[in-house]
Amino acid sequence: MTRTDGSPLRVLVVDDEVNIAELISMALRYEGWDVTTAHTGTRAVAAAKEFRPDAVVLDMMLPDFDGLEVLRRMRASDPDVPVVFLTARDAVEDRVAGLTAGGDDYVTKPFSLEEVVARLRGLMRRSGAQQTASSSVLTVGDLRLDEDSHEVFRDGEEISLTATEFELLRFLMRNPRRVLSKAQILDRVWNYDFGGQANVVELYISYLRKKIDAGRDPMIHTMRGAGYVLKPAS
């Protein structure tokens, strides 16, 4: 995913929790995007003017003024920049207020990094930030995943997945033929504050195999000591 001139997409990440801002930034750089961070509303508004981002990840709760005020000031100079709000409050009023103030999407903390990346991709696809790879459908061999409708098909047959299985498969399909370690998968697919064990990855890989590979040539392979890889059936 790139800008229309082929240069990397620019994303501004705004969160007063430095470790969360860094986690998100690392995930976005992994996508090949150009990222800058801000930890206050004042700095965010200044950074938006300097950096001219294609999208913004914006925490609702900042130490100086809230995300809605940051958004209002950003939109004064760039009315079309798409925004994903991060909100720790699971209140419907907050979400509606954010969206009606011009914000385009939101995720509730704690979130998975894969979810944030997916929301940004969807926003930028809709805003036309790039013209290449505009389809929301990922395809590896005879496996198809639609990021918008959350439908998955293997050889034309629909496969029903849970939300976590879908996120795991999406991450594997975004990285076909690339060996992904348990740590990478855990960091991307599970919530950033997940305190569980890495064996949850093995468990969900086994769930996916039962649904994706059962009775068919396998696509999900274990690379002993290294991780997992998804590739077209041979």
Secondary structure, 3 states (H helix, E strand, C coil): CECCCCCECEEEEECCCHHHHHHHHHHHHHCCCEEEEECCHHHHHHHHHHHCCCEEEEECCCCCCCHHHHHHHHHHHCCCCCEEEEECCCCHHHHHHHHHCCCCEEEECCCEHHHHHHHHHHHHHHHCCCCCCCCCEEEECCEEEECCCCCEEECCEEECCCHHHHHHHHHHHHCCCCCECHHHHHHHHCECCCCCCCHHHHHHHHHHHHHHCCCCCCCEEEECCCEEEECCCC
